[in-house]
């Protein structure tokens, strides 16, 4: 962890210390229960006032606290500022600006984590966003972990759920390379439409330096904000196709993902074509179409950052998604595919399509929960999602949540039988149905439903991961 000069922190924030720490602070934390030795405790005033937990932070080894008023009952060194959140963000911005390495910003409606984790594997000596710490507090927590001595790259995920959030994140991250993974129906409660989502996501690229490289799928050019930026800024667009000739435009790349089944199971190949370069051909375990595109975007960023094709081909096959984003479990003759960290229409469709392909001909149980934050279009999008899922004759579907009925209507519209569908408002009622089923089971839904709690106790990890598009 990097060390911070207390006087420099005061200069960056315009604050003043009640007394200086005995040792240099190491990193920052916003949770007094999880703070590490030497970290600065950032007191956030909200539903619970962080100033009430300074004593607890000190007992756990905090070196100092960032406060908006001195807490006399604590002898912990305190840096008083006018606004702790803004000051924490300013510290992160200033610290990032002292970093001589390259910062890669990753955003999108879904696929951010897949892309971030792939880049963490491809880029040596890199720091990546932990878990989903990608908002106005998560980004400064990530940036203040950058070590000048240990890191050459920093991969920072940026997530938003309302307008103008990206402005502040961009000021802190200020990336040299930006990957925008997808524009789709997510967080519509605050972002209202895909056009607004595009306008907000693109800020991570357009509001960074003039030389910042934007990497994104070619289909984004349908949005006016992208078509304008393409004529003004450095970019690389990815096309989902094989090139028609050996001539590839300098600001374009193509990719193709192919799968085959052999006596060892499923295997796949990702091929990426670039301007004046030989094709990049990477062997992978079987992945979904969404993941394949995110891996292609990651390869392009790594290539532009100086990683060789040989290094990419060696490192990328080691990619494995994190927990609840494609864990593969087995037990009592069944397989369980757990992709329930979160959900939106694009990621549900991608997971379901992959699940159907991977277990074609096997009885399958789709355990699908509602998708949150879709605003006024929620019912319509649940219906459309149900209508897009291919259900075979032996398959069954359990739908959980108040929007399950709309998804059921979508399934029925494409000919799925009523006896194949069960709609439940209480997720606990699904447990015996899941335990009785014999075949393959997919768990997919928004985080609030905690579908992982329905996994049978006999299911154990196989050491494999279902690699699908998580949001």
Secondary structure, 3 states (H helix, E strand, C coil): CCEECHHHHHHHHCCEECCCCCCCEECEECCCCCCCCCCEEECCCCCCCHHHHHHHHHHCCCCEEEECCCCCCCCCCEEECCCHHHHHHHHHHHHHHCCCCEEEEEECCCCHHHHHHHHHHHCCCEEECCCCCCCCCHHHHHHCCCCCCCCCEEEEECCCCCCCHHHHHHHHHCCCEEEECCCCCCCHHHHCCHHHHHHHHCHHHHCCCCCCEEEEEHHHHHCHHHHHHHCCCCEEEEEECCCCCCCCCCCEEEEEEEEEEECCEEEEEEEEECCCCCCEEEEEECECHHHHHHHHHHHHHHHHCCCCHHHHHHHHHHCCCCCCCCEEEEECCEEEEECCCCCCHHHHHHHHHHHHHHCCCCCEEEEEECCCCCHHHHHHHHHHHHHHCCCCCCCEEEEECCCHHHHHHHHHHCCCCHHHEEEECCHHHHHHHHHHCCCEEEEECCHHHCHHHHCCCCCEEEEEECECCCC
